[in-house]
Amino acid sequence: MKRSLVLIIAVLISGAVFSQKPVAVDLTKSMKAGLEIYSTNCQSCHMENGEGIEDTYPPLASSDYMMADKNRLIKLILNGSSEPMVVNGKTYQGYMPGYPLNDQEVSDLINFIRNSFGNKGGVTTPAEVAAARKN
């Protein structure tokens, strides 16, 4: 009897955990937080307007590279890169450091840059960042 009661409680708890709906992201609030992260960590290379520095730092404004693969962007922010990348038809061979940001901060930063500078990238959630971080 005691064992059955423990099993029933475990099933009820696990059902409550797995049936929870994803938390909605307030895009405006997230972008505001992302702007602060961008200003501190990204703006010196990619500039205030997201246009980058010609032949040195790629643009984020209307960037085909950034918009094409959200998971790649998450990993780029977290791990950095020294690999060449082609952005809007132009090859950039530089170095970008990774940043020790948590899932919420990466989500906020991506929500800002993928929805600013002429980009329309929708919402990125902390859960998406966590999943990309694991892969």
Rosetta blueprint (number, residue, H / E / L):
1 M L
2 K H
3 R H
4 S H
5 L H
6 V H
7 L H
8 I H
9 I H
10 A H
11 V H
12 L H
13 I H
14 S H
15 G H
16 A H
17 V H
18 F H
19 S L
20 Q L
21 K L
22 P L
23 V L
24 A L
25 V L
26 D L
27 L H
28 T H
29 K H
30 S H
31 M H
32 K H
33 A H
34 G H
35 L H
36 E H
37 I H
38 Y H
39 S H
40 T H
41 N H
42 C L
43 Q H
44 S H
45 C H
46 H H
47 M L
48 E L
49 N L
50 G L
51 E L
52 G L
53 I E
54 E L
55 D L
56 T L
57 Y E
58 P L
59 P L
60 L L
61 A L
62 S L
63 S L
64 D H
65 Y H
66 M H
67 M H
68 A H
69 D L
70 K H
71 N H
72 R H
73 L H
74 I H
75 K H
76 L H
77 I H
78 L H
79 N H
80 G E
81 S E
82 S L
83 E L
84 P L
85 M E
86 V E
87 V E
88 N L
89 G L
90 K E
91 T E
92 Y E
93 Q L
94 G L
95 Y L
96 M E
97 P E
98 G L
99 Y L
100 P L
101 L L
102 N L
103 D H
104 Q H
105 E H
106 V H
107 S H
108 D H
109 L H
110 I H
111 N H
112 F H
113 I H
114 R L
115 N L
116 S L
117 F L
118 G L
119 N L
120 K L
121 G L
122 G L
123 V L
124 T L
125 T L
126 P H
127 A H
128 E H
129 V H
130 A H
131 A H
132 A H
133 R H
134 K H
135 N L
